[in-house]
């Protein structure tokens, strides 16, 4: 983290004169609450900088938005590295959980659940070839297992509602769940315990003062 702060120091030198501009942020769909908290701190320190927040995306969408210049800053899981020209600073660790229908064979308890047990239900996953789908496939393959696809869905909130409706199970991170999640589905921690590193992403070149300032604020906030 200290290395990351040092890496942006040249741009941060311009922050003291930052009085205007627009900063566009895109977040991973299951990290919106924490990202919003960091954005609130930034907005408090730099009230004259306008924040534009894009619709939450999966990891692929975050990397594409930042790499293409559509967004200045992104929050995404540090799954594998991104395309050239991007840098990711690790900021947090998120716990993986399985959401299962309350009325299902796995929904009667909140005790930890194994990957093998999850094969008893169909899975709600991202589109074939997406980073999040590949990560789920790898998770099962590590145990020598395969899963049935109950539904393909890119939208986080819709995936939760599909679980609520009994369609299948959905893997997410605990920090991206709504406050009333226990009223809708059964949340079970994965066994063995599994975590995802989260990071803040920006382009290496042409880092604007606003993006540099946000990176500095976010690193401080999450530390």
C-alpha positions as CSV (number, residue, x, y, z in Angstrom):
1,X,0.0,0.0,0.0
2,X,2.9,2.4,0.8
3,X,4.4,1.5,-2.6
4,X,1.1,2.3,-4.2
5,X,0.9,5.7,-2.5
6,X,4.5,6.5,-3.6
7,X,3.7,5.4,-7.1
8,X,1.1,8.2,-7.5
9,X,3.0,10.9,-5.6
10,X,3.9,12.9,-8.6
11,X,0.3,13.3,-9.5
12,X,-0.7,13.8,-5.9
13,X,1.5,16.9,-5.8
14,X,-1.1,18.6,-8.0
15,X,-4.0,17.7,-5.6
16,X,-3.6,20.8,-3.5
17,X,-4.7,22.9,-6.5
18,X,-7.6,20.6,-7.3
19,X,-10.7,22.8,-7.3
20,X,-12.8,21.5,-10.2
21,X,-13.3,18.8,-12.7
22,X,-15.2,15.5,-13.0
23,X,-14.2,12.0,-11.7
24,X,-16.0,9.0,-13.2
25,X,-16.1,5.9,-11.1
26,X,-17.3,2.3,-11.9
27,X,-17.6,-0.4,-9.2
28,X,-17.7,-4.1,-9.1
29,X,-21.3,-5.1,-8.6
30,X,-20.7,-6.7,-5.2
31,X,-18.6,-3.9,-3.8
32,X,-20.9,-0.9,-4.2
33,X,-21.4,-0.2,-0.5
34,X,-17.7,0.1,0.4
35,X,-17.0,2.0,-2.8
36,X,-19.7,4.5,-2.0
37,X,-18.2,5.0,1.5
38,X,-14.8,5.9,-0.1
39,X,-16.5,8.2,-2.6
40,X,-18.3,10.0,0.2
41,X,-14.9,10.7,1.9
42,X,-13.5,12.0,-1.4
43,X,-16.6,14.2,-2.0
44,X,-16.2,15.7,1.5
45,X,-12.6,16.6,0.9
46,X,-13.1,17.8,-2.7
47,X,-16.6,19.2,-2.8
48,X,-16.1,21.1,-6.1
49,X,-15.2,18.0,-8.0
50,X,-18.2,16.4,-9.7
51,X,-18.6,12.6,-9.2
52,X,-20.0,10.5,-12.0
53,X,-20.9,7.0,-10.9
54,X,-21.5,4.4,-13.7
55,X,-23.8,1.4,-13.3
56,X,-22.1,-1.4,-11.4
57,X,-20.3,-4.0,-13.6
58,X,-18.7,-7.4,-13.3
59,X,-14.9,-7.5,-13.3
60,X,-14.6,-7.5,-17.0
61,X,-16.8,-4.5,-17.3
62,X,-14.8,-2.5,-14.8
63,X,-11.5,-3.2,-16.5
64,X,-13.0,-2.3,-19.9
65,X,-14.5,0.9,-18.7
66,X,-11.2,2.1,-17.1
67,X,-9.0,0.9,-19.9
68,X,-11.2,2.5,-22.6
69,X,-11.3,5.9,-20.7
70,X,-15.0,5.7,-20.0
71,X,-14.2,5.7,-16.3
72,X,-11.2,7.2,-14.5
73,X,-11.3,4.9,-11.5
74,X,-12.7,1.4,-10.9
75,X,-13.2,-1.0,-8.0
76,X,-12.8,-4.7,-9.0
77,X,-11.6,-8.0,-7.7
78,X,-7.9,-8.7,-8.1
79,X,-8.6,-12.0,-10.0
80,X,-5.9,-11.8,-12.7
81,X,-4.3,-9.0,-14.3
82,X,-6.0,-6.9,-16.5
83,X,-5.0,-5.7,-19.8
84,X,-1.9,-3.6,-20.4
85,X,-1.9,0.0,-19.3
86,X,-3.8,-0.6,-16.1
87,X,-2.7,-0.7,-12.5
88,X,-4.5,-2.2,-9.5
89,X,-3.9,-1.4,-5.9
90,X,-5.1,-4.0,-3.4
91,X,-7.4,-2.3,-0.8
92,X,-9.5,-4.9,0.9
93,X,-10.3,-8.6,1.4
94,X,-13.8,-9.8,0.8
95,X,-15.2,-13.0,2.2
96,X,-16.9,-15.4,-0.2
97,X,-20.4,-16.6,0.7
98,X,-23.0,-18.8,-1.0
99,X,-26.6,-17.6,-1.2
100,X,-29.1,-20.5,-1.3
101,X,-32.9,-20.5,-1.4
102,X,-34.4,-20.7,2.0
103,X,-36.7,-23.6,1.0
104,X,-33.9,-25.6,-0.7
105,X,-32.0,-28.7,0.6
106,X,-29.2,-26.3,1.6
107,X,-31.3,-23.5,3.0
108,X,-32.2,-24.8,6.5
109,X,-29.0,-23.8,8.1
110,X,-26.4,-20.9,8.1
111,X,-23.5,-23.2,8.9
112,X,-20.6,-23.2,6.4
113,X,-21.1,-25.1,3.2
114,X,-18.6,-27.0,1.0
115,X,-18.2,-26.7,-2.7
116,X,-19.2,-30.4,-2.9
117,X,-22.5,-29.6,-1.2
118,X,-23.2,-26.8,-3.6
119,X,-23.4,-29.3,-6.5
120,X,-26.8,-30.4,-5.0
121,X,-28.2,-27.1,-6.5
122,X,-27.9,-25.5,-9.8
123,X,-25.7,-22.4,-9.9
124,X,-26.5,-18.8,-11.0
125,X,-23.4,-17.7,-12.8
126,X,-22.2,-15.0,-15.2
127,X,-22.0,-15.5,-19.0
128,X,-19.7,-18.1,-20.4
129,X,-16.2,-16.8,-20.8
130,X,-16.6,-13.9,-18.3
131,X,-14.0,-13.6,-15.5
132,X,-16.5,-14.2,-12.8
133,X,-17.8,-17.3,-14.5
134,X,-14.2,-18.6,-15.0
135,X,-13.5,-18.0,-11.3
136,X,-16.5,-20.1,-10.3
137,X,-15.6,-22.9,-12.7
138,X,-12.0,-22.9,-11.3
139,X,-13.3,-23.0,-7.8
140,X,-15.3,-26.2,-8.6
141,X,-12.5,-27.7,-10.8
142,X,-10.0,-27.4,-7.9
143,X,-12.2,-30.0,-6.1
144,X,-12.6,-32.1,-9.2
145,X,-16.3,-31.1,-9.4
146,X,-18.7,-29.7,-12.0
147,X,-21.9,-27.8,-11.5
148,X,-25.2,-27.5,-13.3
149,X,-26.1,-24.0,-14.6
150,X,-29.5,-22.9,-13.3
151,X,-29.3,-19.5,-14.9
152,X,-26.8,-17.1,-16.5
153,X,-27.1,-13.6,-15.1
154,X,-24.8,-10.6,-15.1
155,X,-26.8,-8.5,-12.7
156,X,-26.0,-8.8,-9.0
157,X,-29.4,-7.7,-7.6
158,X,-31.3,-9.9,-10.1
159,X,-29.1,-12.9,-9.2
160,X,-30.1,-12.4,-5.5
161,X,-33.8,-12.3,-6.5
162,X,-33.3,-15.5,-8.6
163,X,-32.0,-17.2,-5.5
164,X,-34.9,-15.8,-3.5
165,X,-37.2,-17.3,-6.1
166,X,-35.7,-20.8,-5.7
167,X,-33.8,-20.9,-9.1
168,X,-30.4,-21.9,-7.7
169,X,-27.4,-20.9,-5.6
170,X,-25.2,-17.8,-6.2
171,X,-21.7,-17.1,-5.0
172,X,-21.0,-13.5,-3.9
173,X,-19.0,-11.6,-1.4
174,X,-20.4,-10.7,2.0
175,X,-19.7,-6.9,1.7
176,X,-21.9,-6.6,-1.4
177,X,-25.1,-7.9,0.2
178,X,-28.1,-5.7,1.1
179,X,-28.9,-5.2,4.8
180,X,-32.1,-7.3,4.6
181,X,-30.4,-10.2,2.8
182,X,-31.2,-12.7,5.7
183,X,-34.9,-12.0,5.1
184,X,-34.6,-13.1,1.4
185,X,-32.2,-16.0,1.2
186,X,-29.9,-18.2,3.4
187,X,-26.3,-16.9,3.5
188,X,-23.7,-19.6,4.1
189,X,-20.0,-19.1,4.4
190,X,-17.8,-21.3,2.2
191,X,-15.8,-24.1,3.8
192,X,-12.9,-24.0,3.6
193,X,-12.9,-20.2,4.1
194,X,-12.3,-18.3,0.9
195,X,-11.5,-14.7,0.4
196,X,-11.2,-12.4,-2.6
197,X,-8.8,-9.5,-2.8
198,X,-10.4,-6.2,-3.9
199,X,-8.5,-3.4,-5.7
200,X,-8.8,0.1,-7.0
201,X,-7.9,0.3,-10.8
202,X,-6.7,3.2,-12.9
203,X,-4.8,3.8,-16.0
204,X,-1.0,4.0,-15.6
205,X,-0.6,6.9,-18.1
206,X,-2.5,10.2,-18.1
207,X,-3.6,9.9,-14.5
208,X,-5.6,13.0,-13.9
209,X,-5.2,15.0,-10.6
210,X,-8.7,14.0,-9.6
211,X,-8.0,10.3,-10.2
212,X,-4.7,10.6,-8.3
213,X,-6.5,12.3,-5.4
214,X,-9.2,9.7,-5.3
215,X,-6.6,6.9,-5.3
216,X,-4.8,8.5,-2.4
217,X,-8.1,9.0,-0.5
218,X,-9.2,5.4,-1.1
219,X,-5.8,3.9,0.0
220,X,-6.0,6.0,3.2
221,X,-9.6,5.0,3.8
222,X,-9.2,1.3,3.3
223,X,-6.0,1.1,5.3
